[in-house]
């Protein structure tokens, strides 16, 4: 079944990353008009709103925004007891402040006419991961922001949902899922289905959440991991 995105204008924040780029191309194949924007300079709500305004001038009113940025750098395993304040600020506080700015700017832009927001998060935000505490903290912090936004933005016609994917996809991109093999958590079962890819499987689920037909769904986290994490 195809996802009806023909004519939809979508902005992917984090579109400059390998994973974001795969997602941009996947959404384009579904018929959307997509602008992939980098997030490195988006440290204020005003900067995010200006970036979305620029995208709107190029392709028309924005229908949906996808945030695909967990952190500035791929995570490196490190024991919780070895974390120091400086690295915590760099790896957790700064990415979360940027996420907050993105949410604030997106709200300013979409509240005028409604729309959809989708946050791409690693599945370890659902389970935690020993040795990857900063990345887990950012992912779960982003998910908390998304749920808070979903609670309060519905009155503006804005839905906010999360799509949880294997962390390896966010580090290595859809074309190289083995690039983040160190992100697998010991003890998890093998996938029941083939491993997903960003440009195909993930893009189709994101596309569904961006459709007007799914506007009754908000505040949800949808795992797209091939059946590793089976939540009730």
N, C-alpha and C positions, 0 to 999 in steps of 0.2 A: 504494500500500500504506500503510495507516495504521500509526502507531506506537502500540503498546499501552501507554499510560501511565495507563489508568483506575485510580484508587485510589492512585497513587504520590504521595507528599508530597515536594515539591521546594522548596528555598530558593535564590533567586537573589540573591547578594551583588553589589550594584551595580544593583539593581532600580529605584533612583530615577532613573537616567539614562534618556535617551530610548531608547538601544539596549537597556538592561536592561528597560525597560518593555515594549518590543515583544516581547522574548524571553519575558517573563512571560505576556503575552497569548497568544503562540503556543503555549507549553507548556500553558496552560489549555485552548486549543482541542483539544489532543491528549488531553485527559482528566485531566491531572494537577491536583492541588491545589497551588497555588504561592503562596509568600510572597516578595515582593520586599523586600529589606532594603537600606538605605543603608549605605555603608561608611565614611562620614566619621568616625564615632566609634569605629570598630573598630581601635584601635591596639594591642591586646593580645590574646593568645590567650584570656584569660579573658573579655574583652568579646565576642569572637566566639562562644565556647562559651555564654555567657549568652544571646546573641541567638538562637542556634540552639535553645537550650532553651526560650525563649519561643515560638518558632515551633512547636516540637514540642507544647507544651501547647495550642496553638490548633488544630493540624490532625493530630496523631498523629505517630508515629515518622517521622523524616525519612529518606527513601530516597536522596536525592541532593542535591548542592550544586553550583551553577553560580557561578563567579566571573567577573564581567563588569565589570572595572575595571582599565584600564591605567594611568591617571594622573588626577590631580585636574583638570587643565586640558587642553583640546585643544592639540596640538603646534603650534608656530610654527617654520617653517624657520629654521635658524641654523647658520652654518658651525662645523665642529668646532673650528677654531682660535680662535673667539670665545667658547667656553664658559668660564665661570668657576666656581670651587668652590662659591659660594653657590647659583647656579642649578642646578648638578649635584646638590647635596644636596636641593634642593627638588623637582626634576623626576625624579630617579632614585632617590636613597637613600630618601627618605620613602615613595614608592609601593612600593618593594620591601620596606621594613620592614613596611608594612601588609599586603602580600601574604604575607609570612612569618607574620605574626600570624594571618591568615585560614587559612592551611594548618595551622598548629599547633592553632588552635581547632577546625577541621573534623575533624582527626585525633582529637582528644580525644572529639569527639561521635560519630563514625562507627565508631571502632574497637570499640565495644561490640557492634555488630550487623552491621557491614559496610555497604556502599553504594557510590555512585559520585560522583566529582568530575569536573566538566568546566570547563576554563579556556577562556574566549574570548579569543583573541589576534589582533592584526592580522597579516596575511600578511607584513608587512615584518620580522617576527621571523625569517622564513625567509631573507630576502634582504638585509636591511640597507637603509638609505636615507640618501643624502647629504643633509645638512641637517636630518635628524630623528634625530640620534644619541641624545638622551635617551630619546625614545619607543621607539626600536629597542632600546636597552639595557634598559629596563624590560620590554618584551615578551619579549626573549630571556632575561632573568633569571627572569621568571615561568615561562617554558617549562622552564628548567633546574630550577627548584623542583618543577615538576609531574613531570618525569621522575625526579627523585630520590625524590619521594614514591611514585611508581608502583613503583619498585624495592623499597621497604621496606614498603609498606602492604599488599601482596598477602596477606601472612600473616594480616591482619586481615579479609580479604574486601572490601577497598576498592580499587576501580579508579580510576585518574586518567588522563584524556586531555585533549588540547587540540583545539579547533576554531579554525582560522585563517580569518579573514574579511577582506574589504577594509577597510582602515583607515577609509575614508569612512563605513562603517556605524557604527563605534564613536563617531565624532564627530558625525555628523548624524542618526543614527538610521535605522531601516529606511525610513522614509517619505521621507527626503531624502538619497539616496546621493550627490547632487552637492554636498552641503554640505561634503564633505571632499575636493574635487577636487584640492587641493594635495598630497594624500597619495599620488597616483599616482606611480609611479616611471617616469622616462623609459626607453624601450627595451623595456618589457615588451609582449608581444603583446596584441592585443585578445582579450577573453574568447571562448571557443568557444561558450558558452551565455549566455543572458540573465543579467544581474547578479542575485545572490541578494538576498533580503531577510531581515531578522532574524526577523520573526514567522512566516515560512513556511518557506523553505528551511533556514535555520540552525536554527530550532527543531526541525525534523524530524530533522536529524542529531544535535543535542544529545539529543533524546528517545530516539533509538536507543541512544546511548551510556549513557543512564540506565537502560535496560531490563536486567532480569536475564539475558536471552538473550545480552547482549553482555559478560557478566562475564569472558569469556576474553580480552578486548581491554583492554590497559592500556599506558600510556607512549607512546601514538601521538599524532601531530599530523595531523588531517584537514583539508585545505584545502577550504573551501566558498567559492569565488571565481568560479565560472562557467568554470573551466578556464584561468585566467591562469597560475597557478603549477602546473605539471605535474611533480611529483616522482616518482621511481621508487618 
